[in-house]
Amino acid sequence: MIIFDEVVKKYPGDYVALAGVSFEIRHGELVVLSGHSGAGKSTLLKMIPAIERPTSGAVRINGQDVSRLRAGAIPYLRRNLGLVLQESRLLFDRSVFDNVMLPLVITGHPPRDAAKRVAAALERVGLKGRDREIPAGLSGGEQQRVAIARAIVNRPSILIADEPTAHLDVAYAREIAALFKSFNEAGVTVLISTHDESLFAGYSPRRLVLGSGILI
């Protein structure tokens, strides 16, 4: 489902974030991406939804070369992806329901079906009955659950998460890790970066390790 073929990413000043990275991820895999701060994990993940583009090499998602996509085709690519980025980007002037509904509004989903999907996503992440609350009134772990609900409301085939447990205490972090494992068990391909691989130790994921932009 995901192929990186000799992917290089350079930023201004000749800073090399990724240096010839190649790997494949198959349907239904749970993959944990690790590495030191600045190793290139966030850059790698942002290549998949075309938030970042490679300087050279190819990124293919379901056979589609993302590195060559026109800007107008990117929203269609992202409909099959669930994204949980380091910055949750929740809208704090809107309810939990409205935050989770947003991807369905963008794709023009029928309102009644969209509302059912939002309710199902919130129940899936353990926030049933919290839909009218404002994110600012939730704990950090609960806000992260809202971000995850928003990522899965479109029922994506691939779920990507960038350090989703980074600012959570151990108990919340373990609950979030268990959530991603449950999505994988339901058939979703999951790629997740983490600073703490021990959270996934009992799940036997496949591991990718980055070091200074190189796949170790």
C-alpha positions in Angstrom: 0.0 0.0 0.0 2.9 2.3 0.7 6.2 2.3 -1.3 9.1 4.7 -0.8 11.7 4.3 -3.6 15.0 6.1 -2.9 13.3 9.1 -1.4 15.5 12.2 -0.8 14.2 15.3 0.8 16.4 18.4 1.0 15.5 21.8 2.6 17.0 25.2 1.9 20.6 25.4 3.0 21.2 21.9 1.7 19.8 20.3 4.9 19.0 16.7 4.1 16.0 15.4 6.0 15.8 12.0 4.2 18.6 10.4 2.3 17.6 7.7 -0.2 14.9 6.0 2.0 13.3 2.9 0.5 10.7 0.5 2.1 7.3 -1.1 1.5 4.3 -1.4 3.7 1.7 -4.0 2.9 -2.0 -4.0 3.5 -2.9 -4.7 7.1 0.5 -4.1 8.6 1.1 -2.3 11.9 4.4 -0.4 11.5 6.2 1.6 14.2 8.6 4.3 13.0 11.2 5.4 15.5 14.4 7.4 15.7 16.0 10.3 17.6 14.6 13.8 17.4 15.4 15.3 14.0 15.9 11.8 12.4 13.3 12.6 9.7 10.2 10.8 11.1 7.8 13.7 10.6 9.1 14.5 7.2 8.7 10.9 6.1 5.1 10.8 7.3 4.2 14.1 5.7 5.3 12.6 2.3 2.4 10.1 2.3 -0.4 12.7 2.2 1.7 15.0 0.0 2.1 17.7 2.7 5.8 17.4 1.7 7.1 16.4 -1.7 10.4 14.5 -2.3 13.3 16.3 -3.8 14.0 13.0 -5.7 12.7 9.5 -5.7 9.1 8.3 -5.6 6.4 7.8 -3.0 3.6 5.5 -4.1 0.3 5.0 -2.3 -1.9 2.2 -3.6 0.1 2.4 -6.9 -0.3 6.1 -7.3 2.9 8.2 -7.5 2.2 10.9 -4.9 5.3 12.8 -5.8 3.8 13.5 -9.3 0.3 14.4 -8.2 -1.3 17.7 -9.3 -2.5 19.9 -6.5 -6.1 19.3 -7.5 -5.7 15.6 -7.0 -4.4 15.7 -3.5 -7.8 15.9 -1.7 -8.8 12.7 -3.4 -5.6 11.0 -2.2 -6.3 12.1 1.4 -9.8 10.7 1.4 -8.3 7.2 2.0 -5.9 8.4 4.6 -6.4 9.2 8.3 -3.9 11.7 9.6 -3.0 12.4 13.3 -0.3 15.0 13.2 1.8 16.3 16.1 -0.3 19.5 16.1 -3.9 18.3 16.7 -5.2 21.5 15.0 -8.6 21.1 16.7 -11.0 24.1 16.4 -11.4 25.3 19.9 -14.4 27.6 19.1 -16.4 24.5 17.9 -17.8 21.5 19.6 -16.2 18.0 19.5 -19.0 17.0 17.1 -18.1 19.8 14.7 -14.4 19.0 14.8 -15.0 15.3 14.0 -17.6 16.2 11.3 -15.2 18.5 9.4 -13.7 15.9 7.0 -17.2 14.8 6.1 -18.3 18.3 5.4 -15.3 18.8 3.1 -16.1 15.7 1.2 -19.8 16.6 0.9 -21.2 13.7 2.9 -25.0 13.5 3.4 -25.7 15.1 6.8 -27.7 12.3 8.3 -25.1 9.6 7.4 -22.3 12.0 8.5 -23.8 12.4 11.9 -24.0 8.6 12.3 -20.3 8.3 11.4 -19.3 11.0 13.9 -21.2 9.2 16.6 -19.6 5.9 15.7 -16.1 7.4 15.6 -16.5 9.1 19.0 -17.8 5.9 20.5 -14.8 4.0 19.0 -12.3 6.3 20.8 -14.2 6.3 24.1 -15.9 9.7 23.9 -19.5 8.7 23.5 -21.8 11.4 24.9 -19.1 14.1 24.8 -20.0 15.4 21.3 -21.4 18.8 22.5 -18.4 19.7 24.6 -15.7 22.2 23.6 -12.2 20.7 23.1 -10.6 23.4 25.5 -12.5 21.7 28.3 -11.0 18.3 27.7 -7.8 16.8 29.0 -4.8 16.4 26.7 -5.5 12.7 26.2 -9.2 13.4 25.4 -8.2 16.1 22.9 -5.9 13.5 21.2 -8.9 11.1 21.1 -10.9 13.8 19.3 -8.1 14.2 16.8 -8.1 10.4 16.3 -11.9 10.3 15.8 -11.6 13.0 13.2 -8.9 10.9 11.4 -11.0 7.7 11.3 -14.4 9.2 10.6 -13.8 8.8 6.8 -13.1 5.1 7.4 -9.6 5.3 5.9 -7.6 2.3 4.6 -4.4 3.8 5.9 -3.9 5.5 9.3 -0.8 7.7 9.9 0.1 9.1 13.3 3.0 11.3 14.2 4.0 11.0 17.9 0.4 10.7 19.1 1.5 9.9 22.6 4.3 12.5 22.9 2.6 14.8 25.5 0.6 12.3 27.4 1.2 10.5 30.7 1.9 6.8 30.6 -1.6 5.7 31.3 -3.1 7.8 28.5 -0.3 6.9 26.2 -1.0 3.2 26.7 -4.7 3.7 26.0 -3.9 5.6 22.7 -1.5 2.8 21.7 -4.2 0.2 22.3 -6.6 2.2 20.1 -4.2 2.1 17.2 -3.7 -1.6 17.7 -7.5 -2.1 17.6 -7.8 -0.2 14.3 -5.1 -2.4 12.9 -7.0 -5.5 14.0 -10.0 -4.2 12.2 -8.0 -4.2 8.9 -6.6 -0.7 8.8 -2.9 -0.3 7.7 -1.2 1.7 10.5 2.0 3.6 10.4 2.8 5.4 13.6 5.9 7.3 14.8 6.8 7.2 18.5 9.5 8.1 20.9 8.5 5.2 23.1 8.5 1.9 21.4 7.7 0.1 24.6 4.1 1.2 24.3 3.8 -1.3 21.4 6.0 -4.0 22.8 3.1 -6.4 23.3 1.8 -5.9 19.8 4.8 -7.2 17.8 4.7 -4.5 15.2 7.1 -4.2 12.3 9.8 -1.6 13.0 11.4 1.1 10.9 14.2 3.0 12.4 15.5 6.3 11.1 18.9 7.9 12.0 19.8 11.3 10.5 17.5 10.7 7.5 18.8 7.2 6.8 16.7 4.1 7.2 18.7 1.9 9.6 
